[in-house]
Amino acid sequence: KKKGLDPMKIVGITTLDVVRANKFVGGITGKNPNYINVPVIGGHAGTTIMPVFSQDKVAATIDAEKIPDLDKHVQDAGTEVVEAKGGKGSATLSMAYAGARFGKAVLAGLAGKRRVECAYCKSDVTDLPYFAQKVAFGETGITKVFPIGELNDYEKKRLEEAKTQLKTEIETGLKYAESNELAA
């Protein structure tokens, strides 16, 4: 906004969280993660990462009592990798895979082939100015921001928790942008 850029062409990549959620669901169900598509909404840090397991047909078959632990596992996956590497690295291969998947979706959209991925962007699907949710990529960048969709009771509670944390993070980012010169 400060630089006058089109906000529908500025996106945060949250695909890594989607990839992790799909992989973990595949591990639990024995299904191929390539055919699982758990939307991950909110943000990309800690409790702001909110996988919506109820919106994927495979993930929706997992017992409800297992979902809180699975949710936490998706939130903490990056930290778990860093700890497993003794603090000497991060999940570089999974980040590369997620980046390639996201890039492929953006490029396909720019080439006129509509693609849907989760991304963090300017949004009005909640009362927050920025949010990660499903978006459609097209020839002009983001062409549609999808509504969150139906949530079960657990997910409704998690959404409020995620929004509370995300609100603080957004306010911090906006204050930083106001008080600092940003490169073009």
C-alpha positions as CSV (number, residue, x, y, z in Angstrom):
1,K,0.0,0.0,0.0
2,K,2.8,2.4,1.0
3,K,4.5,1.8,-2.4
4,G,1.3,1.9,-4.4
5,L,1.5,-1.7,-5.5
6,D,-1.5,-3.8,-6.4
7,P,-2.3,-5.7,-3.2
8,M,-3.7,-8.6,-5.3
9,K,-0.2,-9.2,-6.7
10,I,1.5,-9.4,-3.3
11,V,1.1,-12.7,-1.5
12,G,2.6,-14.7,1.3
13,I,3.3,-18.3,0.7
14,T,1.6,-20.6,3.1
15,T,1.8,-23.7,0.9
16,L,4.3,-25.3,3.2
17,D,1.6,-25.6,5.8
18,V,-0.8,-27.1,3.3
19,V,1.9,-29.7,2.2
20,R,2.6,-30.6,5.8
21,A,-1.1,-31.0,6.6
22,N,-1.6,-33.2,3.5
23,K,1.4,-35.4,4.4
24,F,0.4,-35.9,8.0
25,V,-3.2,-36.8,7.0
26,G,-1.8,-39.2,4.4
27,G,0.3,-40.8,7.1
28,I,-2.6,-41.3,9.4
29,T,-5.1,-42.5,6.8
30,G,-2.7,-44.4,4.5
31,K,-3.8,-42.3,1.5
32,N,-1.6,-40.6,-1.0
33,P,-1.0,-37.0,0.0
34,N,-1.1,-35.9,-3.6
35,Y,-4.9,-36.6,-3.4
36,I,-5.4,-34.7,-0.2
37,N,-6.0,-31.0,-0.1
38,V,-6.4,-29.6,3.4
39,P,-6.9,-25.8,3.3
40,V,-4.7,-24.0,5.8
41,I,-6.0,-20.6,6.7
42,G,-5.0,-17.8,9.1
43,G,-1.2,-17.1,9.0
44,H,2.1,-18.9,9.0
45,A,3.4,-18.9,12.6
46,G,2.3,-21.0,15.6
47,T,-1.3,-20.8,16.4
48,T,-2.1,-18.6,13.4
49,I,-1.6,-21.8,11.3
50,M,-5.0,-23.3,11.0
51,P,-5.6,-26.5,9.0
52,V,-9.2,-27.0,8.1
53,F,-9.3,-30.7,8.2
54,S,-13.1,-30.9,7.9
55,Q,-12.9,-29.4,4.4
56,D,-11.0,-32.3,2.9
57,K,-12.8,-35.6,2.3
58,V,-9.9,-37.8,3.4
59,A,-9.0,-35.6,6.5
60,A,-12.6,-35.5,7.5
61,T,-12.5,-39.2,8.1
62,I,-10.0,-38.8,11.0
63,D,-11.5,-39.3,14.5
64,A,-12.4,-35.9,16.0
65,E,-10.4,-36.6,19.2
66,K,-7.2,-36.9,17.1
67,I,-7.6,-33.5,15.4
68,P,-6.2,-31.2,18.2
69,D,-2.9,-33.2,18.2
70,L,-2.8,-33.2,14.4
71,D,-3.5,-29.5,14.3
72,K,-0.6,-28.9,16.8
73,H,1.6,-31.1,14.7
74,V,1.1,-29.0,11.6
75,Q,1.7,-25.8,13.7
76,D,4.9,-27.1,15.2
77,A,6.3,-29.0,12.1
78,G,8.9,-26.4,11.3
79,T,10.2,-26.2,14.8
80,E,10.3,-30.0,15.0
81,V,12.6,-30.1,11.9
82,V,14.9,-27.5,13.3
83,E,15.1,-29.4,16.6
84,A,15.7,-32.7,14.8
85,K,18.6,-31.0,13.0
86,G,20.1,-29.8,16.3
87,G,19.4,-26.2,15.4
88,K,21.6,-26.4,12.4
89,G,19.1,-26.1,9.6
90,S,15.5,-26.1,8.6
91,A,13.2,-28.0,6.2
92,T,14.9,-26.9,3.0
93,L,13.6,-29.7,0.8
94,S,9.9,-29.3,1.9
95,M,10.2,-25.5,1.6
96,A,11.6,-26.0,-2.0
97,Y,8.7,-28.3,-2.9
98,A,6.1,-25.9,-1.5
99,G,7.8,-23.0,-3.2
100,A,7.8,-24.9,-6.5
101,R,4.1,-25.9,-6.1
102,F,3.2,-22.3,-5.3
103,G,5.2,-20.9,-8.1
104,K,3.7,-23.4,-10.6
105,A,0.2,-22.2,-9.5
106,V,1.1,-18.5,-10.0
107,L,2.7,-19.1,-13.4
108,A,-0.2,-21.3,-14.6
109,G,-2.5,-18.5,-13.5
110,L,-0.5,-15.9,-15.4
111,A,-0.6,-18.1,-18.5
112,G,-4.5,-18.1,-18.3
113,K,-4.9,-21.5,-16.5
114,R,-6.8,-20.7,-13.2
115,R,-5.2,-22.4,-10.2
116,V,-6.3,-22.4,-6.5
117,E,-3.9,-22.4,-3.6
118,C,-3.9,-21.1,-0.1
119,A,-2.1,-17.8,0.2
120,Y,-1.7,-14.9,2.7
121,C,-3.0,-11.7,1.2
122,K,-5.1,-8.6,1.6
123,S,-8.5,-10.0,2.4
124,D,-12.0,-9.2,3.7
125,V,-13.0,-12.8,4.6
126,T,-12.6,-11.9,8.3
127,D,-12.4,-8.7,10.2
128,L,-8.6,-8.7,9.7
129,P,-7.0,-6.8,6.7
130,Y,-4.7,-9.8,5.8
131,F,-5.4,-13.5,6.1
132,A,-4.4,-16.8,4.5
133,Q,-7.2,-18.6,2.7
134,K,-7.9,-20.2,-0.7
135,V,-7.3,-17.9,-3.6
136,A,-7.5,-18.3,-7.4
137,F,-4.6,-17.2,-9.5
138,G,-5.2,-15.9,-12.9
139,E,-3.7,-13.6,-15.5
140,T,-3.8,-10.6,-13.2
141,G,-2.5,-12.3,-10.0
142,I,-5.1,-13.1,-7.4
143,T,-8.5,-13.1,-9.2
144,K,-10.6,-14.4,-6.4
145,V,-10.4,-14.7,-2.6
146,F,-12.6,-17.5,-1.5
147,P,-14.7,-17.4,1.7
148,I,-13.4,-19.6,4.6
149,G,-16.3,-22.1,4.1
150,E,-18.0,-24.2,6.8
151,L,-16.1,-24.9,9.9
152,N,-16.9,-27.4,12.6
153,D,-17.1,-26.4,16.3
154,Y,-13.4,-27.1,17.0
155,E,-12.4,-25.1,13.9
156,K,-14.6,-22.1,14.9
157,K,-12.8,-22.0,18.2
158,R,-9.4,-22.3,16.6
159,L,-10.3,-19.5,14.1
160,E,-10.9,-17.1,17.0
161,E,-7.6,-18.1,18.6
162,A,-5.7,-17.7,15.3
163,K,-7.3,-14.3,14.6
164,T,-6.3,-13.0,18.0
165,Q,-2.7,-13.8,17.5
166,L,-2.7,-12.7,13.8
167,K,-4.2,-9.4,14.7
168,T,-1.2,-8.6,16.9
169,E,1.2,-9.7,14.2
170,I,-0.6,-7.6,11.6
171,E,-0.5,-4.5,13.8
172,T,3.2,-5.0,14.4
173,G,3.9,-5.3,10.7
174,L,1.8,-2.3,9.8
175,K,3.6,-0.2,12.5
176,Y,6.9,-1.3,11.1
177,A,5.9,-0.4,7.5
178,E,4.7,3.1,8.7
179,S,8.0,3.9,10.4
180,N,10.4,2.5,7.9
181,E,11.5,3.2,4.4
182,L,10.6,0.3,2.2
183,A,12.5,-0.7,-0.9
184,A,10.6,-0.8,-4.1
